[in-house]
């Protein structure tokens, strides 16, 4: 999860051939979604740490917030792109017929 090769994103869907990056730079907006995730995680961690410890030591908060930011960075990378594709990709709908065909192929094997 933390290696460079595991964060590679496929350019096309292996099933239907849908191209994920619709235009050059399409996923630059995902940085803003990732930033919002990171802020929400940091605020949650800071409030939780304050409630649990009651500490006012700033170095405790700096270490904990940087740690949570590094640990959850793969989550932020992946799910910011997923949300971007879900919100901003028009015309991509679920096709139950295609699913049924896949299920039949899978069941026969």
PyMOL commands that set and color helices and strands:
alter all, ss='L'
color gray80, all
select helices_A, chain A and resi 5-7+26-53+58-71+73-88+96-108
alter helices_A, ss='H'
color red, helices_A
deselect
rebuild
show_as cartoon
